[in-house]
Amino acid sequence: MLLSRLNDGPEIFFTLQGEGVSAGMPAVFVRSSLCNLHCQWCDTDHTWNFEGTPWKHEKDADPGYRKHKKSEVTIETPTTEIVRLVAMHPCRRVVLTGGEPLLQQEAWLEVITGLREIDPAYQFEVETNGTRKPTPEFRAAVNQFNVSPKLANSGMDAKLRLVPETLAGFVADPKAWFKFVAVEDADMDEILTFSREFSVPPERILVMPEGRTSTDLDRHAPAVAARCLLHGWRFCDRLHVRLWGDKRGV
């Protein structure tokens, strides 16, 4: 399967989960490449913003930023090798992330099956943008879906980032949690509209302040916290940013 490349190998690393209901828990992350969306603020743009693509990114304003050469930021990795690398870590929680992991469900099922043959105690989280429908087999194999629907601030048309039938399936699944990144009142108004339109219980909504640094998080956190109190949402910090900043592989 196609994974993100980090240094000379696939982007697989042992760290603390930084977001969502599992924040603070040790986990092994496996980052797949490829995404069907192209958020202008994406912090993993190396999984999709390849040379020759037309997508815009907020980093375009940086004179030193360039689109990524696909061969340098992706790596084809056999599922048996992924199993071997993950199993080397002393942890049974695995986060399948991306990119968009649901673009490669069949391969992920091979990874899940291989790891559970080693130890049935393995738990799997999937981080998804909520636009791709899990197969019945994939849904059954996964313990937790961290669904992150994209808001208008992503720079994409709603028809691309919101797929009603797929989102309704996640709402009906008790394994699914919905997390959003917010900066201003307009973002939080949009989250409220989303929650009402798709009948998402407020206790299953997590809202995080946007930021690539602790300073940014601190600037946006008070407004986010106030709206969480008002609407019954769960406030969620971004632990990995607090600990390591805007850095890969942690």
C-alpha positions in Angstrom: 0.0 0.0 0.0 1.1 3.6 -0.4 2.3 5.3 2.7 3.8 8.6 3.4 7.6 8.6 3.4 9.6 9.9 6.4 13.3 10.0 5.9 14.1 6.6 4.2 11.1 4.6 5.3 7.4 4.7 5.8 5.9 7.2 8.3 5.2 4.9 11.2 5.9 6.3 14.7 5.2 5.7 18.3 3.9 8.7 20.2 0.9 10.1 22.2 -2.4 10.6 20.5 -2.7 14.4 20.4 -6.4 14.8 19.5 -9.8 13.5 20.1 -11.3 11.2 22.8 -8.0 9.2 23.0 -5.8 12.3 23.5 -2.8 11.5 25.7 -2.9 7.7 25.1 0.3 6.0 23.7 -0.3 5.0 20.1 1.5 3.8 17.0 0.6 6.1 14.0 0.7 4.8 10.4 0.3 7.5 7.9 -1.0 6.6 4.4 -0.5 8.8 1.4 -3.2 10.2 -0.9 -6.2 12.2 -0.1 -9.4 13.0 -2.0 -9.6 16.5 -0.4 -7.1 19.4 -0.6 -7.6 21.7 2.4 -5.7 25.0 2.1 -4.5 24.8 5.7 -3.7 21.1 5.7 -0.7 20.2 8.0 0.0 16.9 6.1 0.1 18.4 2.6 2.9 16.1 1.8 0.3 13.3 1.4 -1.5 15.0 -1.6 0.0 18.3 -2.7 2.3 16.8 -5.4 4.0 18.5 -8.3 1.6 19.1 -11.2 -1.5 19.3 -9.1 -3.6 22.5 -9.2 -4.4 22.8 -5.5 -3.5 25.9 -3.5 -2.1 25.9 0.0 -1.6 28.6 2.6 2.1 27.9 2.5 2.2 29.1 -1.1 2.9 32.6 0.3 6.2 31.2 1.8 9.0 31.8 -0.8 10.6 28.6 0.3 7.6 26.3 -0.2 7.2 24.0 -3.2 4.8 21.3 -4.1 6.1 17.9 -3.2 7.8 15.4 -5.6 5.6 12.3 -5.2 8.4 9.8 -5.4 10.2 11.6 -2.5 7.2 11.8 -0.1 5.5 8.4 -0.7 6.7 4.8 -0.4 5.0 1.6 -1.5 5.1 -0.7 1.5 3.9 -4.3 1.7 1.3 -4.9 4.3 3.4 -7.6 5.9 6.2 -5.0 6.4 3.8 -2.6 8.0 2.7 -5.3 10.4 6.3 -6.1 11.3 7.2 -2.4 11.9 4.1 -1.7 14.0 4.6 -4.8 16.1 8.1 -3.7 17.0 6.6 -1.0 19.3 5.4 -1.8 22.8 1.8 -0.5 22.2 -1.5 -2.1 21.1 -3.3 1.1 20.0 -2.8 1.9 16.4 -4.0 5.0 14.6 -4.5 4.7 10.8 -4.2 8.2 9.5 -3.3 10.1 6.3 -4.1 11.6 3.9 -7.4 9.7 3.7 -7.0 6.1 5.0 -10.4 5.0 3.6 -8.9 5.2 0.1 -7.0 2.0 0.8 -9.4 -0.1 3.0 -8.6 -3.5 1.6 -4.9 -3.1 2.4 -5.7 -1.8 5.9 -7.7 -4.9 6.6 -4.7 -7.0 5.8 -2.7 -4.9 8.3 -5.4 -5.2 11.0 -5.7 -8.9 10.5 -2.0 -9.4 10.6 -1.6 -7.5 13.8 -4.5 -9.2 15.5 -3.0 -12.6 14.6 0.0 -11.5 16.7 -2.2 -10.1 19.5 -6.0 -9.9 19.6 -5.7 -7.0 22.0 -4.8 -4.5 19.2 -7.1 -1.6 19.0 -7.5 0.5 15.8 -8.5 4.1 15.4 -9.1 5.6 11.9 -8.8 9.3 11.2 -11.0 10.2 8.3 -12.5 13.3 6.6 -15.9 11.5 6.5 -16.4 11.5 2.7 -15.7 7.9 2.1 -18.0 5.1 3.2 -16.3 2.2 5.1 -17.0 -1.3 3.8 -18.9 -3.5 6.3 -15.7 -5.5 6.9 -13.6 -2.4 7.5 -16.2 -0.9 9.8 -16.5 -4.1 11.9 -12.7 -4.4 12.2 -12.1 -0.8 13.5 -12.6 0.2 17.1 -13.0 3.9 16.7 -13.5 6.4 13.9 -12.3 10.0 14.4 -14.3 11.8 11.8 -13.2 15.3 10.8 -15.6 16.9 8.4 -14.1 20.0 6.8 -15.6 23.4 7.1 -15.8 26.3 4.6 -12.4 27.5 5.9 -10.8 24.5 4.1 -11.3 26.4 0.9 -13.3 23.6 -0.8 -16.9 23.5 -2.1 -19.4 21.9 0.3 -20.3 19.3 -2.4 -16.7 17.9 -2.1 -16.2 18.0 1.6 -19.7 16.9 2.8 -21.3 13.7 1.7 -24.7 13.4 3.5 -25.2 9.6 3.1 -21.7 8.8 4.3 -21.9 11.2 7.2 -25.3 9.8 8.2 -23.7 6.4 8.4 -21.0 7.7 10.8 -23.6 9.4 12.9 -25.5 6.0 13.2 -22.2 4.3 14.3 -21.5 4.6 18.0 -17.8 4.1 17.3 -17.6 7.5 15.5 -16.7 10.8 17.1 -16.7 14.1 15.2 -13.9 16.6 15.6 -13.4 20.0 14.2 -10.8 22.7 14.1 -12.2 26.2 14.7 -10.7 29.8 14.7 -13.6 32.2 14.7 -17.3 32.4 15.4 -18.2 31.7 11.8 -16.5 28.3 12.1 -18.4 27.5 15.3 -21.7 28.6 13.8 -21.0 26.2 10.9 -20.3 23.4 13.4 -23.6 24.1 15.1 -25.4 24.0 11.8 -23.7 20.7 10.9 -24.7 19.1 14.2 -28.3 20.1 13.7 -28.5 19.1 10.1 -27.0 15.6 10.7 -28.4 15.1 14.2 -25.1 14.6 15.9 -25.3 14.4 19.7 -23.3 17.3 21.2 -21.4 15.0 23.5 -19.9 13.3 20.3 -18.6 16.6 19.0 -15.0 17.7 19.8 -13.8 21.2 18.9 -10.2 22.2 18.8 -8.6 25.6 18.5 -6.6 26.0 15.3 -2.8 26.5 15.6 0.6 25.2 14.7 2.1 26.7 17.8 1.1 26.9 21.5 0.8 30.7 21.0 -1.7 30.2 18.2 -3.7 27.6 20.3 -3.8 30.0 23.3 -5.1 32.8 21.1 -8.0 30.8 19.8 -8.8 28.6 22.8 -11.0 31.0 24.9 -13.5 31.6 22.1 -13.7 27.8 21.4 -14.1 27.0 25.1 -16.9 29.4 25.4 -18.9 27.9 22.6 -18.2 24.4 23.9 -19.8 25.4 27.2 -22.7 27.0 25.4 -23.5 24.0 23.2 -22.3 21.0 25.2 -19.4 20.1 23.0 -16.2 18.7 24.2 -13.2 21.1 24.2 -10.1 19.3 22.8 -6.6 20.7 22.8 -3.9 19.7 20.4 -1.4 17.9 22.6 1.1 17.1 19.9 1.4 20.8 19.1 1.9 21.7 22.8 4.6 19.1 23.1 6.4 19.2 19.7 5.1 22.1 17.6 4.7 21.7 13.9 6.9 18.7 13.5 6.5 15.4 11.7 7.0 11.9 13.1 5.8 12.7 16.7 
